[in-house]
Amino acid sequence: MASTKWVAGQIPSQTGKTVLITGANSGIGYQAALELARHGAHVLLGVRSLTKGQAALERLLREAPGASAEVAELDIASLTSIHDFSRRFIASGRVLDLLINNAGVMALPTRELTADGFERQFGTNHLGHFALTGLLLPQFRGAPAPRVVTVASLAHRTGKIEFDNLQSERSYVPWDTYNNSKLANILFARELDRRARAAGSRLASIPVHPGISKTSIVDNGPGMGSKDLKVRVLKVVAPLIMQDDVMGALPTLYAATAPEAKGGEYIGPDGFMEFKGYPKVVQARPQALDEAVGKKLWQVSEELTGVKYPLLS
């Protein structure tokens, strides 16, 4: 990466490209959608709530007049919704140039299950995106330089993959479960890139993290009014270490568009402890680089979701 600070103004033309972003109605997902649309991409705002999605679309069109975007109903916590969306997209015959796996939930106070019986954080943050990416894989084949960007977190640093407790059945600790799901994001993204390289695919898979960014994910998880100690500490130190969602989206946008971005790299902010700053290649923790765990997680994810990746097998 060049020594100069990378900013959204350096995004090359995205004209003619089709982009899908999950959780695109707010925060980093919205900011990524806005910039990609500003640079010519046709952006699908993947959202669980059509009402929130429509409000986000209207905001985007106000901020980027003439942009090309649409709302796509997609609940990443539901395999039924993921299959329904994928069938519609494939039937449309459209090529997919870029998928940004961004939607997520964080540190839910109590253990919840998705409609498919998955623990909600692991099911949403990892399994939903695993299934979506696999189902849409054929649509990348017509793209000249397809990419999958998966948004992880600094929280992966204390994560661990316990194959006998993936769904937190044995014990549920809100932050531990979140950290584990974010570790799974990196393991998945890197394993996808390895498989793409081995298959001779043009697809590049790149994990990223936004540093500590002010988005709605805390409110949608423990809540800023929570008595959770980490949230209370976060409120106190936020002005010093947090950045807004515009800056938080830069690692995602760099990975999605920069010609020099490479599959398998991990992109995050360049500031102190990677809390905030401009995008650069950063180093994931050793547990995120364990290829054996990545392969096993992939196998288990296929079994849990029923989604196979035949083009990369």
C-alpha positions in Angstrom: 0.0 0.0 0.0 1.2 3.5 -0.8 2.6 5.6 2.0 0.0 8.3 1.4 -3.3 8.1 3.3 -6.0 6.4 1.2 -9.3 8.2 1.1 -12.6 7.6 -0.7 -11.7 10.1 -3.4 -9.2 7.5 -4.7 -11.9 5.0 -5.5 -11.7 4.2 -9.2 -14.8 4.4 -11.4 -17.2 1.6 -10.4 -19.4 2.2 -13.5 -21.0 -1.0 -14.8 -20.4 -2.9 -11.5 -23.2 -4.4 -9.4 -22.6 -4.5 -5.6 -24.5 -6.1 -2.8 -24.0 -4.9 0.8 -25.7 -6.6 3.7 -26.8 -4.3 6.6 -26.6 -1.3 4.3 -29.3 0.8 5.9 -27.0 2.4 8.5 -23.4 2.8 9.7 -20.5 1.4 7.7 -22.8 -0.5 5.3 -24.6 2.7 4.4 -21.4 4.7 4.0 -19.9 2.1 1.8 -23.1 2.0 -0.3 -23.1 5.8 -0.6 -19.5 6.0 -1.8 -19.8 3.1 -4.2 -22.9 4.6 -5.7 -21.2 8.0 -6.0 -18.5 6.3 -8.0 -20.9 4.7 -10.5 -21.8 1.3 -9.1 -25.3 -0.1 -9.0 -25.8 -0.9 -5.3 -28.2 -3.3 -3.7 -29.0 -2.3 -0.1 -29.4 -5.7 1.5 -31.7 -5.0 4.5 -34.0 -7.0 6.9 -36.5 -4.1 7.3 -37.9 -2.7 4.0 -39.0 0.4 5.9 -35.5 1.2 7.1 -34.1 0.2 3.7 -36.4 2.6 1.8 -35.4 5.4 4.2 -31.7 4.6 3.6 -32.3 4.6 -0.2 -34.0 8.0 -0.1 -31.1 9.4 2.0 -28.6 8.0 -0.4 -30.3 9.5 -3.4 -30.4 12.9 -1.6 -26.7 12.7 -0.9 -25.8 11.3 -4.3 -28.3 12.6 -6.8 -28.5 10.4 -9.9 -27.0 7.4 -8.2 -28.2 3.9 -9.1 -29.4 1.9 -6.1 -32.2 -0.3 -4.9 -33.5 -2.0 -1.8 -33.2 -5.7 -1.5 -35.0 -7.6 1.2 -32.4 -9.9 2.9 -32.4 -11.0 6.5 -28.9 -12.5 7.0 -30.2 -14.3 10.2 -32.6 -16.4 8.1 -31.6 -19.1 5.7 -35.0 -18.9 4.1 -34.6 -15.2 3.4 -31.0 -15.8 2.1 -32.2 -18.6 -0.2 -35.2 -16.4 -1.4 -33.0 -13.5 -2.2 -30.4 -15.6 -3.9 -33.0 -17.3 -6.1 -34.3 -13.9 -7.2 -30.9 -12.5 -7.9 -29.8 -15.6 -9.9 -33.1 -15.5 -11.8 -32.4 -11.9 -12.8 -29.3 -13.1 -14.7 -27.2 -10.3 -13.2 -23.4 -10.6 -12.7 -22.2 -9.7 -9.2 -19.0 -7.8 -9.0 -18.7 -7.2 -5.3 -20.3 -8.6 -2.2 -19.7 -6.8 1.1 -20.6 -9.1 4.1 -21.3 -6.3 6.6 -24.4 -7.0 8.6 -24.0 -8.1 12.2 -25.2 -8.1 15.8 -23.0 -7.6 18.9 -23.0 -8.8 22.5 -26.7 -9.6 22.8 -27.5 -9.6 26.5 -29.1 -13.1 26.5 -28.6 -16.1 24.3 -31.1 -15.9 21.4 -31.7 -18.3 18.5 -32.4 -17.6 14.9 -35.3 -19.2 13.1 -32.9 -21.9 12.0 -31.9 -22.7 15.6 -28.5 -21.0 15.4 -27.1 -18.8 18.3 -28.0 -15.4 16.9 -24.5 -13.8 16.8 -22.7 -16.8 15.3 -25.7 -17.4 13.0 -25.9 -13.8 11.8 -22.3 -12.7 11.7 -20.8 -15.9 10.3 -23.2 -18.6 9.1 -25.6 -16.2 7.3 -22.7 -14.7 5.3 -21.2 -18.1 4.6 -24.5 -19.3 3.1 -25.1 -16.1 1.1 -21.6 -16.0 -0.4 -21.9 -19.7 -1.4 -25.3 -19.3 -3.0 -24.2 -16.3 -5.0 -20.9 -17.7 -6.1 -22.0 -18.5 -9.6 -23.0 -14.9 -10.2 -19.3 -13.8 -9.8 -18.2 -15.8 -12.8 -19.0 -13.1 -15.4 -17.2 -10.4 -13.4 -13.7 -9.4 -14.5 -12.3 -8.9 -11.0 -14.9 -10.1 -8.4 -14.4 -9.5 -4.7 -15.9 -10.5 -1.4 -15.2 -8.2 1.5 -16.1 -9.5 4.9 -16.3 -7.1 7.9 -14.6 -8.5 11.0 -13.5 -6.7 14.1 -10.7 -6.0 16.5 -12.8 -8.2 18.8 -11.4 -11.3 17.0 -8.2 -10.8 19.0 -9.7 -12.6 22.1 -11.9 -14.9 20.1 -11.6 -18.7 19.9 -13.3 -21.4 17.9 -14.6 -24.1 20.2 -16.1 -26.8 17.9 -17.9 -28.3 20.9 -19.5 -25.0 21.8 -20.0 -23.1 18.5 -23.6 -22.2 19.3 -22.7 -21.3 22.9 -24.8 -24.2 24.1 -22.5 -25.0 27.0 -22.0 -21.4 28.1 -23.1 -18.0 26.8 -21.0 -14.9 27.5 -22.2 -12.1 25.3 -18.9 -10.5 24.4 -17.0 -13.8 24.1 -19.7 -15.1 21.7 -19.3 -11.9 19.6 -15.5 -12.1 19.6 -15.7 -15.7 18.4 -18.1 -14.8 15.6 -15.7 -12.1 14.4 -12.8 -14.6 14.5 -15.0 -16.8 12.3 -15.3 -14.0 9.8 -11.6 -13.8 9.2 -11.1 -17.6 9.1 -13.9 -17.8 6.5 -12.6 -14.9 4.4 -9.1 -16.3 4.3 -10.2 -19.9 3.6 -12.5 -18.6 0.8 -9.5 -16.8 -0.7 -7.3 -19.9 -0.5 -9.9 -22.0 -2.2 -10.4 -19.4 -4.9 -6.6 -19.3 -5.6 -6.4 -23.1 -5.7 -9.3 -23.2 -8.2 -7.7 -20.6 -10.4 -10.6 -18.2 -9.8 -10.3 -14.5 -10.3 -12.3 -14.0 -7.0 -10.5 -12.1 -4.2 -11.7 -12.5 -0.7 -10.6 -9.8 1.8 -11.3 -9.5 5.5 -11.4 -6.0 7.0 -12.1 -4.3 10.3 -13.4 -0.7 10.9 -11.5 0.0 14.1 -13.7 1.3 16.8 -16.5 3.1 14.9 -19.6 4.8 16.1 -22.5 2.9 14.5 -25.8 1.5 15.6 -24.4 -2.0 16.4 -24.0 -1.2 20.1 -27.6 0.1 20.3 -28.8 -3.0 18.6 -26.8 -5.3 20.9 -26.2 -4.5 24.6 -27.5 -0.9 24.1 -25.7 2.3 25.2 -27.9 2.5 28.2 -26.7 -1.0 29.3 -25.0 -1.7 32.6 -22.6 -3.9 30.7 -19.1 -2.8 31.9 -17.6 -2.7 28.4 -20.3 -0.5 27.1 -20.0 1.9 30.1 -16.2 2.1 29.5 -16.8 2.6 25.8 -19.0 5.6 26.6 -16.3 7.3 28.7 -13.4 6.7 26.3 -15.4 7.0 23.0 -14.3 10.6 22.2 -10.7 9.6 22.4 -10.7 6.3 20.5 -13.7 6.2 18.3 -14.2 7.4 14.7 -17.4 8.1 12.8 -18.9 5.7 10.3 -17.5 7.6 7.4 -13.9 6.9 8.5 -14.9 3.4 9.7 -16.0 2.5 6.2 -12.7 3.3 4.6 -11.1 -0.2 5.2 -14.1 -1.8 3.5 -14.0 0.6 0.6 -10.3 0.1 0.1 -10.6 -3.7 0.1 -13.6 -3.4 -2.2 -12.0 -1.1 -4.8 -8.3 -0.4 -4.6 -6.5 -2.0 -7.4 -3.6 -2.9 -5.1 -5.7 -4.7 -2.5 -4.9 -8.4 -2.5 -7.0 -11.4 -1.6 -6.3 -12.8 1.9 -4.9 -9.5 3.2 -6.5 -8.0 6.4 -7.3 -4.3 6.2 -7.8 -2.0 9.1 -7.1 1.5 10.4 -3.5 2.8 10.7 -3.9 4.6 14.0 -2.8 3.7 17.5 -3.9 0.0 18.3 -5.8 0.2 15.0 -8.6 2.0 16.8 -9.1 4.6 14.1 -7.4 6.0 11.1 -6.9 5.4 7.4 -6.8 1.9 5.8 -3.6 -0.2 5.7 -2.7 -3.9 5.7 -2.8 -5.0 9.3 -2.0 -8.3 11.1 -4.7 -10.6 12.4 -4.0 -12.6 15.6 -2.5 -16.1 15.2 -5.8 -17.9 15.8 -7.2 -16.1 12.7 -4.4 -17.5 10.6 -4.8 -21.1 11.5 -5.5 -22.9 8.2 -6.5 -26.2 9.8 -9.2 -24.4 11.9 -10.3 -22.5 8.9 -10.8 -25.7 6.9 -12.7 -27.4 9.7 -14.9 -24.3 10.3 -15.7 -24.3 6.6 -16.7 -28.0 6.7 -18.8 -27.5 9.8 -20.4 -24.4 8.2 -21.4 -26.4 5.1 -23.0 -29.0 7.3 -24.9 -26.5 9.4 -26.2 -24.3 6.6 -26.5 -27.0 3.9 -24.7 -24.7 1.5 -21.8 -26.1 -0.5 -19.3 -24.3 -2.7 -19.0 -26.6 -5.7 -17.1 -24.1 -7.8 -14.3 -24.0 -5.2 -14.3 -27.6 -4.2 
